[in-house]
Amino acid sequence: MNVLSLPPRLFIVTTLALLSTGCGGGTHPKLGAVSGRITLDGKPVDGAYIEFAPVIDGRPSAGTSDSTGSYVLFYKGSIKGARIGDHDVTVTTSREELTVVEPTGDEEPTANNGSEDSIKIIPGRAEEIPEKYATEKIRVTVEPGSNTINLELTSD
């Protein structure tokens, strides 16, 4: 066996194995990229939690709006998108108060120096989305490719 020929063969086999398995770390259904903007009476809704639940069984996709009302849906972890097909949309701004511990230093805490962690309180928030959107479903369709789905909600 020629020792010099082993690394290229190993490289080719490894490359083919990686290409055949893909980069997603698992399988998922066909997804369409989904982004958009959520407004209430024409004003952007900051911090809204948006969930697209497939009408036919399957994992929902979700995202959170920013200060401009813009959102992007994620299917799972960092995988963007939503299943192709019809979805019922749920929108909420309500949340309970959260306590988050964030490390503030690079040092490991010890008995001598104490903890370098800080505690951050994220305040609770009342529901700003009218109740009618909890009872009347918003139905949208996700197509293959890129989808811009704006959610234009009204108070009346």
Short mmCIF file of the C-alpha atoms (twelve columns), coordinates in Angstrom:
data_MODEL
# 
_entry.id   MODEL 
# 
loop_
_atom_site.group_PDB 
_atom_site.id 
_atom_site.type_symbol 
_atom_site.label_atom_id 
_atom_site.label_alt_id 
_atom_site.label_comp_id 
_atom_site.label_asym_id 
_atom_site.label_seq_id 
_atom_site.Cartn_x 
_atom_site.Cartn_y 
_atom_site.Cartn_z 
_atom_site.pdbx_PDB_model_num 
ATOM 1   C CA . MET A 1   0.000   0.000  0.000  1 
ATOM 2   C CA . ASN A 2   1.332   3.398  -0.922 1 
ATOM 3   C CA . VAL A 3   1.324   5.582  2.229  1 
ATOM 4   C CA . LEU A 4   1.279   8.807  0.205  1 
ATOM 5   C CA . SER A 5   -1.994  7.869  -1.458 1 
ATOM 6   C CA . LEU A 6   -3.857  7.313  1.832  1 
ATOM 7   C CA . PRO A 7   -4.543  10.942 2.846  1 
ATOM 8   C CA . PRO A 8   -6.136  11.945 -0.511 1 
ATOM 9   C CA . ARG A 9   -8.338  8.845  -0.406 1 
ATOM 10  C CA . LEU A 10  -9.280  9.574  3.171  1 
ATOM 11  C CA . PHE A 11  -10.036 13.188 2.184  1 
ATOM 12  C CA . ILE A 12  -12.265 12.072 -0.691 1 
ATOM 13  C CA . VAL A 13  -14.149 9.547  1.447  1 
ATOM 14  C CA . THR A 14  -14.645 12.090 4.254  1 
ATOM 15  C CA . THR A 15  -15.806 14.759 1.807  1 
ATOM 16  C CA . LEU A 16  -18.299 12.395 0.177  1 
ATOM 17  C CA . ALA A 17  -19.613 11.311 3.569  1 
ATOM 18  C CA . LEU A 18  -20.141 14.917 4.655  1 
ATOM 19  C CA . LEU A 19  -21.870 15.850 1.407  1 
ATOM 20  C CA . SER A 20  -24.207 12.888 1.609  1 
ATOM 21  C CA . THR A 21  -25.285 13.697 5.168  1 
ATOM 22  C CA . GLY A 22  -25.730 17.449 4.686  1 
ATOM 23  C CA . CYS A 23  -24.957 20.211 7.138  1 
ATOM 24  C CA . GLY A 24  -28.233 20.356 9.052  1 
ATOM 25  C CA . GLY A 25  -27.379 17.716 11.623 1 
ATOM 26  C CA . GLY A 26  -30.665 15.930 10.947 1 
ATOM 27  C CA . THR A 27  -33.639 15.820 8.671  1 
ATOM 28  C CA . HIS A 28  -36.481 18.263 8.532  1 
ATOM 29  C CA . PRO A 29  -39.360 18.883 6.143  1 
ATOM 30  C CA . LYS A 30  -39.138 21.295 3.226  1 
ATOM 31  C CA . LEU A 31  -39.075 24.827 4.582  1 
ATOM 32  C CA . GLY A 32  -39.738 28.262 3.197  1 
ATOM 33  C CA . ALA A 33  -37.856 31.277 4.560  1 
ATOM 34  C CA . VAL A 34  -40.291 33.554 6.417  1 
ATOM 35  C CA . SER A 35  -39.807 37.127 7.539  1 
ATOM 36  C CA . GLY A 36  -42.042 40.134 7.812  1 
ATOM 37  C CA . ARG A 37  -43.213 42.988 9.949  1 
ATOM 38  C CA . ILE A 38  -45.906 43.063 12.629 1 
ATOM 39  C CA . THR A 39  -47.894 46.241 13.268 1 
ATOM 40  C CA . LEU A 40  -50.841 47.183 15.459 1 
ATOM 41  C CA . ASP A 41  -52.879 50.077 14.089 1 
ATOM 42  C CA . GLY A 42  -49.990 50.876 11.753 1 
ATOM 43  C CA . LYS A 43  -47.348 51.056 14.526 1 
ATOM 44  C CA . PRO A 44  -44.572 48.438 14.881 1 
ATOM 45  C CA . VAL A 45  -44.963 45.950 17.723 1 
ATOM 46  C CA . ASP A 46  -41.679 45.463 19.598 1 
ATOM 47  C CA . GLY A 47  -41.043 42.165 21.397 1 
ATOM 48  C CA . ALA A 48  -44.000 40.232 19.993 1 
ATOM 49  C CA . TYR A 49  -43.665 36.455 19.985 1 
ATOM 50  C CA . ILE A 50  -44.942 35.092 16.664 1 
ATOM 51  C CA . GLU A 51  -45.662 31.400 16.118 1 
ATOM 52  C CA . PHE A 52  -46.683 29.703 12.872 1 
ATOM 53  C CA . ALA A 53  -48.340 26.333 13.638 1 
ATOM 54  C CA . PRO A 54  -48.858 24.060 10.627 1 
ATOM 55  C CA . VAL A 55  -52.533 23.259 10.009 1 
ATOM 56  C CA . ILE A 56  -51.411 19.719 9.203  1 
ATOM 57  C CA . ASP A 57  -49.417 18.162 12.039 1 
ATOM 58  C CA . GLY A 58  -45.866 19.307 12.521 1 
ATOM 59  C CA . ARG A 59  -43.418 21.419 14.474 1 
ATOM 60  C CA . PRO A 60  -44.309 25.125 14.677 1 
ATOM 61  C CA . SER A 61  -41.844 27.872 13.772 1 
ATOM 62  C CA . ALA A 62  -41.403 30.993 15.864 1 
ATOM 63  C CA . GLY A 63  -39.686 34.355 16.073 1 
ATOM 64  C CA . THR A 64  -39.670 37.603 18.016 1 
ATOM 65  C CA . SER A 65  -40.131 41.078 16.584 1 
ATOM 66  C CA . ASP A 66  -37.621 43.874 17.066 1 
ATOM 67  C CA . SER A 67  -38.249 47.591 17.655 1 
ATOM 68  C CA . THR A 68  -39.205 48.073 13.993 1 
ATOM 69  C CA . GLY A 69  -41.714 45.192 14.159 1 
ATOM 70  C CA . SER A 70  -39.511 43.014 11.927 1 
ATOM 71  C CA . TYR A 71  -39.303 39.293 12.591 1 
ATOM 72  C CA . VAL A 72  -37.700 36.151 11.151 1 
ATOM 73  C CA . LEU A 73  -39.054 32.665 11.820 1 
ATOM 74  C CA . PHE A 74  -36.891 29.806 13.058 1 
ATOM 75  C CA . TYR A 75  -37.911 26.177 12.619 1 
ATOM 76  C CA . LYS A 76  -35.480 24.615 15.090 1 
ATOM 77  C CA . GLY A 77  -32.418 26.099 16.751 1 
ATOM 78  C CA . SER A 78  -30.643 28.196 14.140 1 
ATOM 79  C CA . ILE A 79  -32.563 26.665 11.204 1 
ATOM 80  C CA . LYS A 80  -34.602 29.461 9.657  1 
ATOM 81  C CA . GLY A 81  -37.978 28.951 8.038  1 
ATOM 82  C CA . ALA A 82  -41.363 27.287 8.375  1 
ATOM 83  C CA . ARG A 83  -42.921 24.190 6.822  1 
ATOM 84  C CA . ILE A 84  -44.414 24.628 3.387  1 
ATOM 85  C CA . GLY A 85  -48.219 24.899 3.596  1 
ATOM 86  C CA . ASP A 86  -50.979 26.542 5.636  1 
ATOM 87  C CA . HIS A 87  -50.354 27.790 9.177  1 
ATOM 88  C CA . ASP A 88  -52.381 29.267 12.014 1 
ATOM 89  C CA . VAL A 89  -50.556 32.274 13.451 1 
ATOM 90  C CA . THR A 90  -50.435 33.138 17.144 1 
ATOM 91  C CA . VAL A 91  -49.082 36.494 18.341 1 
ATOM 92  C CA . THR A 92  -48.502 37.538 21.945 1 
ATOM 93  C CA . THR A 93  -46.611 40.195 23.871 1 
ATOM 94  C CA . SER A 94  -47.450 38.824 27.313 1 
ATOM 95  C CA . ARG A 95  -44.624 37.385 29.398 1 
ATOM 96  C CA . GLU A 96  -43.762 36.770 33.023 1 
ATOM 97  C CA . GLU A 97  -40.824 38.427 34.750 1 
ATOM 98  C CA . LEU A 98  -37.568 36.546 34.152 1 
ATOM 99  C CA . THR A 99  -34.369 36.419 36.189 1 
ATOM 100 C CA . VAL A 100 -31.251 35.800 34.115 1 
ATOM 101 C CA . VAL A 101 -27.750 35.160 35.496 1 
ATOM 102 C CA . GLU A 102 -25.057 36.529 33.185 1 
ATOM 103 C CA . PRO A 103 -21.308 36.080 33.667 1 
ATOM 104 C CA . THR A 104 -19.534 39.436 33.829 1 
ATOM 105 C CA . GLY A 105 -15.900 38.356 34.102 1 
ATOM 106 C CA . ASP A 106 -13.510 35.885 32.545 1 
ATOM 107 C CA . GLU A 107 -12.419 34.430 35.884 1 
ATOM 108 C CA . GLU A 108 -13.859 31.281 37.351 1 
ATOM 109 C CA . PRO A 109 -15.626 32.086 40.644 1 
ATOM 110 C CA . THR A 110 -13.790 30.756 43.712 1 
ATOM 111 C CA . ALA A 111 -14.392 30.827 47.444 1 
ATOM 112 C CA . ASN A 112 -11.944 33.759 47.699 1 
ATOM 113 C CA . ASN A 113 -13.076 36.054 44.917 1 
ATOM 114 C CA . GLY A 114 -16.828 35.355 44.962 1 
ATOM 115 C CA . SER A 115 -18.988 35.156 41.896 1 
ATOM 116 C CA . GLU A 116 -18.427 37.468 38.957 1 
ATOM 117 C CA . ASP A 117 -21.974 36.849 37.720 1 
ATOM 118 C CA . SER A 118 -24.625 39.544 37.561 1 
ATOM 119 C CA . ILE A 119 -28.328 39.050 37.881 1 
ATOM 120 C CA . LYS A 120 -30.479 40.703 35.247 1 
ATOM 121 C CA . ILE A 121 -34.218 41.095 35.687 1 
ATOM 122 C CA . ILE A 122 -36.303 41.136 32.520 1 
ATOM 123 C CA . PRO A 123 -39.613 42.711 33.521 1 
ATOM 124 C CA . GLY A 124 -42.942 41.068 32.800 1 
ATOM 125 C CA . ARG A 125 -45.154 42.533 30.140 1 
ATOM 126 C CA . ALA A 126 -48.910 42.790 29.708 1 
ATOM 127 C CA . GLU A 127 -50.661 41.617 26.584 1 
ATOM 128 C CA . GLU A 128 -50.844 44.356 23.954 1 
ATOM 129 C CA . ILE A 129 -52.406 42.257 21.190 1 
ATOM 130 C CA . PRO A 130 -56.228 42.516 21.115 1 
ATOM 131 C CA . GLU A 131 -58.041 39.441 22.435 1 
ATOM 132 C CA . LYS A 132 -59.807 38.882 19.108 1 
ATOM 133 C CA . TYR A 133 -56.524 37.535 17.702 1 
ATOM 134 C CA . ALA A 134 -56.529 34.814 20.360 1 
ATOM 135 C CA . THR A 135 -59.948 33.572 19.216 1 
ATOM 136 C CA . GLU A 136 -59.904 34.413 15.497 1 
ATOM 137 C CA . LYS A 137 -57.057 32.543 13.855 1 
ATOM 138 C CA . ILE A 138 -54.855 34.294 11.342 1 
ATOM 139 C CA . ARG A 139 -54.251 31.788 8.532  1 
ATOM 140 C CA . VAL A 140 -51.280 32.187 6.192  1 
ATOM 141 C CA . THR A 141 -49.616 30.050 3.548  1 
ATOM 142 C CA . VAL A 142 -45.865 29.473 3.406  1 
ATOM 143 C CA . GLU A 143 -44.575 28.842 -0.118 1 
ATOM 144 C CA . PRO A 144 -41.217 27.364 -1.170 1 
ATOM 145 C CA . GLY A 145 -38.472 29.986 -1.322 1 
ATOM 146 C CA . SER A 146 -38.583 33.352 0.401  1 
ATOM 147 C CA . ASN A 147 -41.825 34.602 2.000  1 
ATOM 148 C CA . THR A 148 -42.550 38.092 3.315  1 
ATOM 149 C CA . ILE A 149 -45.608 37.809 5.550  1 
ATOM 150 C CA . ASN A 150 -46.609 41.093 7.164  1 
ATOM 151 C CA . LEU A 151 -49.053 40.899 10.066 1 
ATOM 152 C CA . GLU A 152 -51.129 44.098 10.089 1 
ATOM 153 C CA . LEU A 153 -53.273 43.908 13.224 1 
ATOM 154 C CA . THR A 154 -55.970 46.402 14.278 1 
ATOM 155 C CA . SER A 155 -57.482 47.274 17.642 1 
ATOM 156 C CA . ASP A 156 -61.083 47.389 16.401 1 
# 
